[in-house]
Amino acid sequence: MEIKKILVLCTGNSCRSQMAEGYLRFFAGDRARIYSAGVETHGVNPKAIAIMKEDGIDISNHTSNHLEEYLDISFDFVITVCDNAKENCPFFPSKALRFHQNFPDPAKATGTELEIKKQFEDVRAMIKEYSKKFIADHLL
């Protein structure tokens, strides 16, 4: 069985793409290699690490990577998780199938700590469901 390569793209590779990378890895198991990158790098958001840990997914060792680091990899799938990344993603000279799902950016959440945490939880739930369905539809 060929192991698929999946790239998740976002603006800063700090929240949404990191969460998606964590869930896609979890649901794909050994059927895929998952990468994430940004059109910029902002570092992995500590709140994203904390919210994922609450659901049993450890992304604390993830790094924030720039898209250009992966231009020589032939991806099977490229998933953009924000409109900005979709609009600013360079052309990949590969056979990669492209998918797009715009998720709200929890890093831009405002309000009390509790309100911000709730926005991270909501986005986490959306990304988890999307990731689970993506793997079921494309790898199983």
Order of alpha helices (4+ residues) and beta strands (2+ residues): beta-alpha-beta-alpha-beta-alpha-beta-alpha
